[in-house]
């Protein structure tokens, strides 16, 4: 069973693996660097539309974030 903690870990790992800086990713996504930092630290999760755009930007299948998948 997938947990919120697993989703947060997967999202953080995928962002780190993208090679983009927090600033670059924030600019591409239209959010602040601080918001990206919150995603990386597991402090919060993006809204669904932001999540979909984030996955497209970092070229990761959303299902990989939302399942028991390790990066």
N, CA, C and O atoms as a Maestro MAE file, in Angstrom:
{
 s_m_m2io_version
 :::
 2.0.0
}

f_m_ct {
 s_m_title
 :::
 protein
 m_atom[284] {
  # First column is atom index #
  i_m_mmod_type
  r_m_x_coord
  r_m_y_coord
  r_m_z_coord
  i_m_residue_number
  s_m_chain_name
  s_m_pdb_residue_name
  s_m_pdb_atom_name
  i_m_atomic_number
  :::
  1 25 0.841 -1.177 0.000 1 A "UNK " " N  " 7
  2 3 0.000 0.000 0.000 1 A "UNK " " CA " 6
  3 2 0.889 1.245 0.000 1 A "UNK " " C  " 6
  4 15 1.847 1.333 0.769 1 A "UNK " " O  " 8
  5 25 0.573 2.180 -0.845 2 A "UNK " " N  " 7
  6 3 1.355 3.414 -0.955 2 A "UNK " " CA " 6
  7 2 0.987 4.354 0.191 2 A "UNK " " C  " 6
  8 15 -0.178 4.459 0.574 2 A "UNK " " O  " 8
  9 25 1.985 5.026 0.722 3 A "UNK " " N  " 7
  10 3 1.745 5.986 1.794 3 A "UNK " " CA " 6
  11 2 2.149 7.374 1.328 3 A "UNK " " C  " 6
  12 15 2.888 7.527 0.355 3 A "UNK " " O  " 8
  13 25 1.662 8.372 2.025 4 A "UNK " " N  " 7
  14 3 2.024 9.742 1.714 4 A "UNK " " CA " 6
  15 2 3.529 9.935 1.847 4 A "UNK " " C  " 6
  16 15 4.141 10.655 1.058 4 A "UNK " " O  " 8
  17 25 4.113 9.298 2.832 5 A "UNK " " N  " 7
  18 3 5.559 9.383 3.036 5 A "UNK " " CA " 6
  19 2 6.323 8.829 1.830 5 A "UNK " " C  " 6
  20 15 7.333 9.400 1.416 5 A "UNK " " O  " 8
  21 25 5.844 7.725 1.273 6 A "UNK " " N  " 7
  22 3 6.491 7.126 0.099 6 A "UNK " " CA " 6
  23 2 6.378 8.060 -1.102 6 A "UNK " " C  " 6
  24 15 7.339 8.219 -1.854 6 A "UNK " " O  " 8
  25 25 5.229 8.670 -1.284 7 A "UNK " " N  " 7
  26 3 5.041 9.614 -2.392 7 A "UNK " " CA " 6
  27 2 6.004 10.781 -2.234 7 A "UNK " " C  " 6
  28 15 6.637 11.201 -3.203 7 A "UNK " " O  " 8
  29 25 6.118 11.307 -1.018 8 A "UNK " " N  " 7
  30 3 7.029 12.428 -0.779 8 A "UNK " " CA " 6
  31 2 8.477 12.040 -1.056 8 A "UNK " " C  " 6
  32 15 9.224 12.818 -1.649 8 A "UNK " " O  " 8
  33 25 8.874 10.854 -0.636 9 A "UNK " " N  " 7
  34 3 10.246 10.384 -0.884 9 A "UNK " " CA " 6
  35 2 10.497 10.201 -2.377 9 A "UNK " " C  " 6
  36 15 11.545 10.598 -2.887 9 A "UNK " " O  " 8
  37 25 9.532 9.598 -3.080 10 A "UNK " " N  " 7
  38 3 9.678 9.390 -4.526 10 A "UNK " " CA " 6
  39 2 9.767 10.716 -5.266 10 A "UNK " " C  " 6
  40 15 10.580 10.877 -6.176 10 A "UNK " " O  " 8
  41 25 8.923 11.666 -4.867 11 A "UNK " " N  " 7
  42 3 8.930 12.970 -5.520 11 A "UNK " " CA " 6
  43 2 10.266 13.670 -5.294 11 A "UNK " " C  " 6
  44 15 10.851 14.214 -6.231 11 A "UNK " " O  " 8
  45 25 10.743 13.658 -4.068 12 A "UNK " " N  " 7
  46 3 12.019 14.283 -3.750 12 A "UNK " " CA " 6
  47 2 13.155 13.643 -4.542 12 A "UNK " " C  " 6
  48 15 14.002 14.346 -5.093 12 A "UNK " " O  " 8
  49 25 13.175 12.321 -4.600 13 A "UNK " " N  " 7
  50 3 14.226 11.610 -5.337 13 A "UNK " " CA " 6
  51 2 14.175 11.942 -6.822 13 A "UNK " " C  " 6
  52 15 15.217 12.132 -7.449 13 A "UNK " " O  " 8
  53 25 12.984 12.013 -7.387 14 A "UNK " " N  " 7
  54 3 12.848 12.316 -8.818 14 A "UNK " " CA " 6
  55 2 13.314 13.734 -9.121 14 A "UNK " " C  " 6
  56 15 13.958 13.973 -10.142 14 A "UNK " " O  " 8
  57 25 12.993 14.667 -8.243 15 A "UNK " " N  " 7
  58 3 13.436 16.046 -8.444 15 A "UNK " " CA " 6
  59 2 14.956 16.117 -8.387 15 A "UNK " " C  " 6
  60 15 15.583 16.747 -9.239 15 A "UNK " " O  " 8
  61 25 15.548 15.475 -7.389 16 A "UNK " " N  " 7
  62 3 17.005 15.486 -7.259 16 A "UNK " " CA " 6
  63 2 17.668 14.840 -8.475 16 A "UNK " " C  " 6
  64 15 18.695 15.315 -8.961 16 A "UNK " " O  " 8
  65 25 17.073 13.760 -8.953 17 A "UNK " " N  " 7
  66 3 17.632 13.024 -10.091 17 A "UNK " " CA " 6
  67 2 17.542 13.825 -11.394 17 A "UNK " " C  " 6
  68 15 18.296 13.564 -12.331 17 A "UNK " " O  " 8
  69 25 16.636 14.786 -11.459 18 A "UNK " " N  " 7
  70 3 16.447 15.561 -12.688 18 A "UNK " " CA " 6
  71 2 17.678 16.379 -13.061 18 A "UNK " " C  " 6
  72 15 17.898 16.684 -14.233 18 A "UNK " " O  " 8
  73 25 18.480 16.733 -12.055 19 A "UNK " " N  " 7
  74 3 19.658 17.537 -12.325 19 A "UNK " " CA " 6
  75 2 19.388 19.029 -12.386 19 A "UNK " " C  " 6
  76 15 20.319 19.821 -12.530 19 A "UNK " " O  " 8
  77 25 18.128 19.422 -12.278 20 A "UNK " " N  " 7
  78 3 17.780 20.839 -12.282 20 A "UNK " " CA " 6
  79 2 17.982 21.414 -10.885 20 A "UNK " " C  " 6
  80 15 17.755 20.732 -9.886 20 A "UNK " " O  " 8
  81 25 18.405 22.659 -10.823 21 A "UNK " " N  " 7
  82 3 18.485 23.321 -9.527 21 A "UNK " " CA " 6
  83 2 17.075 23.670 -9.081 21 A "UNK " " C  " 6
  84 15 16.142 23.669 -9.884 21 A "UNK " " O  " 8
  85 25 16.926 23.965 -7.807 22 A "UNK " " N  " 7
  86 3 15.617 24.352 -7.294 22 A "UNK " " CA " 6
  87 2 15.123 25.617 -7.989 22 A "UNK " " C  " 6
  88 15 13.936 25.745 -8.289 22 A "UNK " " O  " 8
  89 25 16.028 26.535 -8.239 23 A "UNK " " N  " 7
  90 3 15.663 27.786 -8.917 23 A "UNK " " CA " 6
  91 2 15.209 27.516 -10.343 23 A "UNK " " C  " 6
  92 15 14.176 28.032 -10.771 23 A "UNK " " O  " 8
  93 25 15.973 26.708 -11.089 24 A "UNK " " N  " 7
  94 3 15.599 26.385 -12.471 24 A "UNK " " CA " 6
  95 2 14.240 25.706 -12.526 24 A "UNK " " C  " 6
  96 15 13.391 26.061 -13.344 24 A "UNK " " O  " 8
  97 25 14.040 24.735 -11.657 25 A "UNK " " N  " 7
  98 3 12.784 24.009 -11.652 25 A "UNK " " CA " 6
  99 2 11.630 24.929 -11.276 25 A "UNK " " C  " 6
  100 15 10.559 24.865 -11.879 25 A "UNK " " O  " 8
  101 25 11.844 25.773 -10.295 26 A "UNK " " N  " 7
  102 3 10.808 26.730 -9.899 26 A "UNK " " CA " 6
  103 2 10.424 27.650 -11.041 26 A "UNK " " C  " 6
  104 15 9.242 27.923 -11.251 26 A "UNK " " O  " 8
  105 25 11.418 28.134 -11.783 27 A "UNK " " N  " 7
  106 3 11.140 29.015 -12.912 27 A "UNK " " CA " 6
  107 2 10.334 28.295 -13.992 27 A "UNK " " C  " 6
  108 15 9.380 28.851 -14.535 27 A "UNK " " O  " 8
  109 25 10.717 27.065 -14.297 28 A "UNK " " N  " 7
  110 3 10.008 26.304 -15.328 28 A "UNK " " CA " 6
  111 2 8.579 25.975 -14.894 28 A "UNK " " C  " 6
  112 15 7.666 25.908 -15.716 28 A "UNK " " O  " 8
  113 25 8.405 25.772 -13.589 29 A "UNK " " N  " 7
  114 3 7.107 25.367 -13.056 29 A "UNK " " CA " 6
  115 2 6.234 26.554 -12.685 29 A "UNK " " C  " 6
  116 15 5.022 26.410 -12.527 29 A "UNK " " O  " 8
  117 25 6.844 27.728 -12.546 30 A "UNK " " N  " 7
  118 3 6.094 28.926 -12.173 30 A "UNK " " CA " 6
  119 2 5.831 29.017 -10.677 30 A "UNK " " C  " 6
  120 15 4.828 29.584 -10.244 30 A "UNK " " O  " 8
  121 25 6.753 28.446 -9.885 31 A "UNK " " N  " 7
  122 3 6.652 28.538 -8.423 31 A "UNK " " CA " 6
  123 2 8.001 29.022 -7.894 31 A "UNK " " C  " 6
  124 15 8.985 29.077 -8.631 31 A "UNK " " O  " 8
  125 25 8.034 29.364 -6.635 32 A "UNK " " N  " 7
  126 3 9.280 29.860 -6.047 32 A "UNK " " CA " 6
  127 2 10.253 28.726 -5.755 32 A "UNK " " C  " 6
  128 15 9.872 27.557 -5.687 32 A "UNK " " O  " 8
  129 25 11.504 29.095 -5.586 33 A "UNK " " N  " 7
  130 3 12.529 28.134 -5.183 33 A "UNK " " CA " 6
  131 2 12.166 27.553 -3.832 33 A "UNK " " C  " 6
  132 15 12.407 26.373 -3.576 33 A "UNK " " O  " 8
  133 25 11.588 28.370 -2.965 34 A "UNK " " N  " 7
  134 3 11.198 27.916 -1.628 34 A "UNK " " CA " 6
  135 2 10.130 26.817 -1.713 34 A "UNK " " C  " 6
  136 15 10.140 25.882 -0.912 34 A "UNK " " O  " 8
  137 25 9.228 26.926 -2.663 35 A "UNK " " N  " 7
  138 3 8.204 25.893 -2.848 35 A "UNK " " CA " 6
  139 2 8.856 24.582 -3.254 35 A "UNK " " C  " 6
  140 15 8.488 23.523 -2.748 35 A "UNK " " O  " 8
  141 25 9.818 24.642 -4.160 36 A "UNK " " N  " 7
  142 3 10.540 23.432 -4.567 36 A "UNK " " CA " 6
  143 2 11.250 22.830 -3.363 36 A "UNK " " C  " 6
  144 15 11.267 21.611 -3.193 36 A "UNK " " O  " 8
  145 25 11.828 23.673 -2.537 37 A "UNK " " N  " 7
  146 3 12.495 23.207 -1.326 37 A "UNK " " CA " 6
  147 2 11.511 22.464 -0.419 37 A "UNK " " C  " 6
  148 15 11.860 21.441 0.169 37 A "UNK " " O  " 8
  149 25 10.297 22.970 -0.308 38 A "UNK " " N  " 7
  150 3 9.270 22.300 0.494 38 A "UNK " " CA " 6
  151 2 8.954 20.910 -0.077 38 A "UNK " " C  " 6
  152 15 8.763 19.955 0.676 38 A "UNK " " O  " 8
  153 25 8.901 20.805 -1.402 39 A "UNK " " N  " 7
  154 3 8.657 19.500 -2.027 39 A "UNK " " CA " 6
  155 2 9.804 18.536 -1.710 39 A "UNK " " C  " 6
  156 15 9.576 17.367 -1.397 39 A "UNK " " O  " 8
  157 25 11.029 19.034 -1.796 40 A "UNK " " N  " 7
  158 3 12.208 18.194 -1.549 40 A "UNK " " CA " 6
  159 2 12.293 17.730 -0.098 40 A "UNK " " C  " 6
  160 15 12.716 16.608 0.180 40 A "UNK " " O  " 8
  161 25 11.893 18.589 0.810 41 A "UNK " " N  " 7
  162 3 11.952 18.259 2.231 41 A "UNK " " CA " 6
  163 2 10.739 17.472 2.711 41 A "UNK " " C  " 6
  164 15 10.699 17.032 3.860 41 A "UNK " " O  " 8
  165 25 9.759 17.294 1.846 42 A "UNK " " N  " 7
  166 3 8.557 16.573 2.238 42 A "UNK " " CA " 6
  167 2 7.622 17.389 3.103 42 A "UNK " " C  " 6
  168 15 6.731 16.840 3.751 42 A "UNK " " O  " 8
  169 25 7.819 18.711 3.117 43 A "UNK " " N  " 7
  170 3 6.959 19.573 3.914 43 A "UNK " " CA " 6
  171 2 5.577 19.727 3.298 43 A "UNK " " C  " 6
  172 15 4.588 19.909 4.007 43 A "UNK " " O  " 8
  173 25 5.517 19.653 1.969 44 A "UNK " " N  " 7
  174 3 4.225 19.721 1.296 44 A "UNK " " CA " 6
  175 2 4.320 19.074 -0.071 44 A "UNK " " C  " 6
  176 15 5.406 18.846 -0.606 44 A "UNK " " O  " 8
  177 25 3.162 18.790 -0.615 45 A "UNK " " N  " 7
  178 3 3.055 18.197 -1.948 45 A "UNK " " CA " 6
  179 2 2.421 19.198 -2.898 45 A "UNK " " C  " 6
  180 15 1.633 20.040 -2.469 45 A "UNK " " O  " 8
  181 25 2.752 19.121 -4.182 46 A "UNK " " N  " 7
  182 3 2.146 20.046 -5.144 46 A "UNK " " CA " 6
  183 2 0.683 19.712 -5.393 46 A "UNK " " C  " 6
  184 15 0.246 18.580 -5.187 46 A "UNK " " O  " 8
  185 25 -0.064 20.715 -5.839 47 A "UNK " " N  " 7
  186 3 -1.438 20.499 -6.302 47 A "UNK " " CA " 6
  187 2 -1.388 19.574 -7.506 47 A "UNK " " C  " 6
  188 15 -0.339 19.440 -8.136 47 A "UNK " " O  " 8
  189 25 -2.484 18.945 -7.831 48 A "UNK " " N  " 7
  190 3 -2.496 17.959 -8.916 48 A "UNK " " CA " 6
  191 2 -2.028 18.529 -10.248 48 A "UNK " " C  " 6
  192 15 -1.260 17.881 -10.958 48 A "UNK " " O  " 8
  193 25 -2.479 19.730 -10.600 49 A "UNK " " N  " 7
  194 3 -2.050 20.308 -11.870 49 A "UNK " " CA " 6
  195 2 -0.551 20.628 -11.842 49 A "UNK " " C  " 6
  196 15 0.146 20.439 -12.839 49 A "UNK " " O  " 8
  197 25 -0.068 21.107 -10.715 50 A "UNK " " N  " 7
  198 3 1.363 21.377 -10.564 50 A "UNK " " CA " 6
  199 2 2.155 20.079 -10.605 50 A "UNK " " C  " 6
  200 15 3.228 20.017 -11.204 50 A "UNK " " O  " 8
  201 25 1.627 19.049 -9.969 51 A "UNK " " N  " 7
  202 3 2.275 17.741 -9.975 51 A "UNK " " CA " 6
  203 2 2.421 17.220 -11.406 51 A "UNK " " C  " 6
  204 15 3.486 16.732 -11.784 51 A "UNK " " O  " 8
  205 25 1.361 17.323 -12.193 52 A "UNK " " N  " 7
  206 3 1.403 16.859 -13.582 52 A "UNK " " CA " 6
  207 2 2.444 17.633 -14.381 52 A "UNK " " C  " 6
  208 15 3.203 17.039 -15.147 52 A "UNK " " O  " 8
  209 25 2.488 18.948 -14.211 53 A "UNK " " N  " 7
  210 3 3.469 19.771 -14.917 53 A "UNK " " CA " 6
  211 2 4.887 19.479 -14.440 53 A "UNK " " C  " 6
  212 15 5.822 19.446 -15.239 53 A "UNK " " O  " 8
  213 25 5.040 19.269 -13.153 54 A "UNK " " N  " 7
  214 3 6.349 18.930 -12.588 54 A "UNK " " CA " 6
  215 2 6.878 17.634 -13.189 54 A "UNK " " C  " 6
  216 15 8.043 17.552 -13.580 54 A "UNK " " O  " 8
  217 25 6.025 16.633 -13.259 55 A "UNK " " N  " 7
  218 3 6.431 15.353 -13.838 55 A "UNK " " CA " 6
  219 2 6.841 15.510 -15.294 55 A "UNK " " C  " 6
  220 15 7.797 14.880 -15.745 55 A "UNK " " O  " 8
  221 25 6.117 16.349 -16.031 56 A "UNK " " N  " 7
  222 3 6.472 16.584 -17.434 56 A "UNK " " CA " 6
  223 2 7.823 17.280 -17.538 56 A "UNK " " C  " 6
  224 15 8.634 16.929 -18.396 56 A "UNK " " O  " 8
  225 25 8.073 18.256 -16.683 57 A "UNK " " N  " 7
  226 3 9.322 19.008 -16.729 57 A "UNK " " CA " 6
  227 2 10.519 18.119 -16.397 57 A "UNK " " C  " 6
  228 15 11.557 18.200 -17.053 57 A "UNK " " O  " 8
  229 25 10.373 17.271 -15.380 58 A "UNK " " N  " 7
  230 3 11.507 16.427 -14.993 58 A "UNK " " CA " 6
  231 2 11.499 15.087 -15.721 58 A "UNK " " C  " 6
  232 15 12.323 14.214 -15.451 58 A "UNK " " O  " 8
  233 25 10.557 14.941 -16.645 59 A "UNK " " N  " 7
  234 3 10.471 13.770 -17.517 59 A "UNK " " CA " 6
  235 2 10.384 12.464 -16.721 59 A "UNK " " C  " 6
  236 15 11.187 11.547 -16.898 59 A "UNK " " O  " 8
  237 25 9.391 12.414 -15.847 60 A "UNK " " N  " 7
  238 3 9.149 11.202 -15.067 60 A "UNK " " CA " 6
  239 2 7.659 10.857 -15.170 60 A "UNK " " C  " 6
  240 15 6.807 11.746 -15.192 60 A "UNK " " O  " 8
  241 25 7.368 9.596 -15.230 61 A "UNK " " N  " 7
  242 3 5.990 9.130 -15.282 61 A "UNK " " CA " 6
  243 2 5.359 9.346 -13.912 61 A "UNK " " C  " 6
  244 15 5.910 8.879 -12.915 61 A "UNK " " O  " 8
  245 25 4.233 10.030 -13.827 62 A "UNK " " N  " 7
  246 3 3.585 10.241 -12.532 62 A "UNK " " CA " 6
  247 2 3.328 8.938 -11.777 62 A "UNK " " C  " 6
  248 15 3.348 8.924 -10.546 62 A "UNK " " O  " 8
  249 25 3.093 7.873 -12.482 63 A "UNK " " N  " 7
  250 3 2.856 6.583 -11.827 63 A "UNK " " CA " 6
  251 2 4.079 6.130 -11.042 63 A "UNK " " C  " 6
  252 15 3.952 5.431 -10.037 63 A "UNK " " O  " 8
  253 25 5.263 6.527 -11.499 64 A "UNK " " N  " 7
  254 3 6.482 6.169 -10.773 64 A "UNK " " CA " 6
  255 2 6.557 6.869 -9.416 64 A "UNK " " C  " 6
  256 15 7.158 6.345 -8.479 64 A "UNK " " O  " 8
  257 25 5.959 8.031 -9.312 65 A "UNK " " N  " 7
  258 3 5.934 8.773 -8.050 65 A "UNK " " CA " 6
  259 2 4.864 8.175 -7.129 65 A "UNK " " C  " 6
  260 15 5.044 8.102 -5.914 65 A "UNK " " O  " 8
  261 25 3.762 7.755 -7.723 66 A "UNK " " N  " 7
  262 3 2.592 7.348 -6.948 66 A "UNK " " CA " 6
  263 2 2.534 5.869 -6.656 66 A "UNK " " C  " 6
  264 15 1.501 5.364 -6.217 66 A "UNK " " O  " 8
  265 25 3.624 5.166 -6.891 67 A "UNK " " N  " 7
  266 3 3.659 3.725 -6.606 67 A "UNK " " CA " 6
  267 2 4.906 3.403 -5.795 67 A "UNK " " C  " 6
  268 15 5.779 4.249 -5.598 67 A "UNK " " O  " 8
  269 25 4.966 2.172 -5.336 68 A "UNK " " N  " 7
  270 3 6.137 1.693 -4.593 68 A "UNK " " CA " 6
  271 2 7.290 1.530 -5.583 68 A "UNK " " C  " 6
  272 15 7.544 0.430 -6.073 68 A "UNK " " O  " 8
  273 25 7.968 2.607 -5.867 69 A "UNK " " N  " 7
  274 3 9.027 2.641 -6.871 69 A "UNK " " CA " 6
  275 2 10.213 3.354 -6.241 69 A "UNK " " C  " 6
  276 15 10.036 4.380 -5.585 69 A "UNK " " O  " 8
  277 25 11.385 2.843 -6.423 70 A "UNK " " N  " 7
  278 3 12.548 3.536 -5.888 70 A "UNK " " CA " 6
  279 2 13.391 4.093 -7.011 70 A "UNK " " C  " 6
  280 15 13.569 3.448 -8.045 70 A "UNK " " O  " 8
  281 25 13.903 5.279 -6.810 71 A "UNK " " N  " 7
  282 3 14.718 5.964 -7.816 71 A "UNK " " CA " 6
  283 2 16.169 5.722 -7.565 71 A "UNK " " C  " 6
  284 15 17.015 6.218 -8.309 71 A "UNK " " O  " 8
  :::
 }
 m_bond[283] {
  # First column is bond index #
  i_m_from
  i_m_to
  i_m_order
  :::
  1 1 2 1
  2 2 3 1
  3 3 4 2
  4 3 5 1
  5 5 6 1
  6 6 7 1
  7 7 8 2
  8 7 9 1
  9 9 10 1
  10 10 11 1
  11 11 12 2
  12 11 13 1
  13 13 14 1
  14 14 15 1
  15 15 16 2
  16 15 17 1
  17 17 18 1
  18 18 19 1
  19 19 20 2
  20 19 21 1
  21 21 22 1
  22 22 23 1
  23 23 24 2
  24 23 25 1
  25 25 26 1
  26 26 27 1
  27 27 28 2
  28 27 29 1
  29 29 30 1
  30 30 31 1
  31 31 32 2
  32 31 33 1
  33 33 34 1
  34 34 35 1
  35 35 36 2
  36 35 37 1
  37 37 38 1
  38 38 39 1
  39 39 40 2
  40 39 41 1
  41 41 42 1
  42 42 43 1
  43 43 44 2
  44 43 45 1
  45 45 46 1
  46 46 47 1
  47 47 48 2
  48 47 49 1
  49 49 50 1
  50 50 51 1
  51 51 52 2
  52 51 53 1
  53 53 54 1
  54 54 55 1
  55 55 56 2
  56 55 57 1
  57 57 58 1
  58 58 59 1
  59 59 60 2
  60 59 61 1
  61 61 62 1
  62 62 63 1
  63 63 64 2
  64 63 65 1
  65 65 66 1
  66 66 67 1
  67 67 68 2
  68 67 69 1
  69 69 70 1
  70 70 71 1
  71 71 72 2
  72 71 73 1
  73 73 74 1
  74 74 75 1
  75 75 76 2
  76 75 77 1
  77 77 78 1
  78 78 79 1
  79 79 80 2
  80 79 81 1
  81 81 82 1
  82 82 83 1
  83 83 84 2
  84 83 85 1
  85 85 86 1
  86 86 87 1
  87 87 88 2
  88 87 89 1
  89 89 90 1
  90 90 91 1
  91 91 92 2
  92 91 93 1
  93 93 94 1
  94 94 95 1
  95 95 96 2
  96 95 97 1
  97 97 98 1
  98 98 99 1
  99 99 100 2
  100 99 101 1
  101 101 102 1
  102 102 103 1
  103 103 104 2
  104 103 105 1
  105 105 106 1
  106 106 107 1
  107 107 108 2
  108 107 109 1
  109 109 110 1
  110 110 111 1
  111 111 112 2
  112 111 113 1
  113 113 114 1
  114 114 115 1
  115 115 116 2
  116 115 117 1
  117 117 118 1
  118 118 119 1
  119 119 120 2
  120 119 121 1
  121 121 122 1
  122 122 123 1
  123 123 124 2
  124 123 125 1
  125 125 126 1
  126 126 127 1
  127 127 128 2
  128 127 129 1
  129 129 130 1
  130 130 131 1
  131 131 132 2
  132 131 133 1
  133 133 134 1
  134 134 135 1
  135 135 136 2
  136 135 137 1
  137 137 138 1
  138 138 139 1
  139 139 140 2
  140 139 141 1
  141 141 142 1
  142 142 143 1
  143 143 144 2
  144 143 145 1
  145 145 146 1
  146 146 147 1
  147 147 148 2
  148 147 149 1
  149 149 150 1
  150 150 151 1
  151 151 152 2
  152 151 153 1
  153 153 154 1
  154 154 155 1
  155 155 156 2
  156 155 157 1
  157 157 158 1
  158 158 159 1
  159 159 160 2
  160 159 161 1
  161 161 162 1
  162 162 163 1
  163 163 164 2
  164 163 165 1
  165 165 166 1
  166 166 167 1
  167 167 168 2
  168 167 169 1
  169 169 170 1
  170 170 171 1
  171 171 172 2
  172 171 173 1
  173 173 174 1
  174 174 175 1
  175 175 176 2
  176 175 177 1
  177 177 178 1
  178 178 179 1
  179 179 180 2
  180 179 181 1
  181 181 182 1
  182 182 183 1
  183 183 184 2
  184 183 185 1
  185 185 186 1
  186 186 187 1
  187 187 188 2
  188 187 189 1
  189 189 190 1
  190 190 191 1
  191 191 192 2
  192 191 193 1
  193 193 194 1
  194 194 195 1
  195 195 196 2
  196 195 197 1
  197 197 198 1
  198 198 199 1
  199 199 200 2
  200 199 201 1
  201 201 202 1
  202 202 203 1
  203 203 204 2
  204 203 205 1
  205 205 206 1
  206 206 207 1
  207 207 208 2
  208 207 209 1
  209 209 210 1
  210 210 211 1
  211 211 212 2
  212 211 213 1
  213 213 214 1
  214 214 215 1
  215 215 216 2
  216 215 217 1
  217 217 218 1
  218 218 219 1
  219 219 220 2
  220 219 221 1
  221 221 222 1
  222 222 223 1
  223 223 224 2
  224 223 225 1
  225 225 226 1
  226 226 227 1
  227 227 228 2
  228 227 229 1
  229 229 230 1
  230 230 231 1
  231 231 232 2
  232 231 233 1
  233 233 234 1
  234 234 235 1
  235 235 236 2
  236 235 237 1
  237 237 238 1
  238 238 239 1
  239 239 240 2
  240 239 241 1
  241 241 242 1
  242 242 243 1
  243 243 244 2
  244 243 245 1
  245 245 246 1
  246 246 247 1
  247 247 248 2
  248 247 249 1
  249 249 250 1
  250 250 251 1
  251 251 252 2
  252 251 253 1
  253 253 254 1
  254 254 255 1
  255 255 256 2
  256 255 257 1
  257 257 258 1
  258 258 259 1
  259 259 260 2
  260 259 261 1
  261 261 262 1
  262 262 263 1
  263 263 264 2
  264 263 265 1
  265 265 266 1
  266 266 267 1
  267 267 268 2
  268 267 269 1
  269 269 270 1
  270 270 271 1
  271 271 272 2
  272 271 273 1
  273 273 274 1
  274 274 275 1
  275 275 276 2
  276 275 277 1
  277 277 278 1
  278 278 279 1
  279 279 280 2
  280 279 281 1
  281 281 282 1
  282 282 283 1
  283 283 284 2
  :::
 }
}
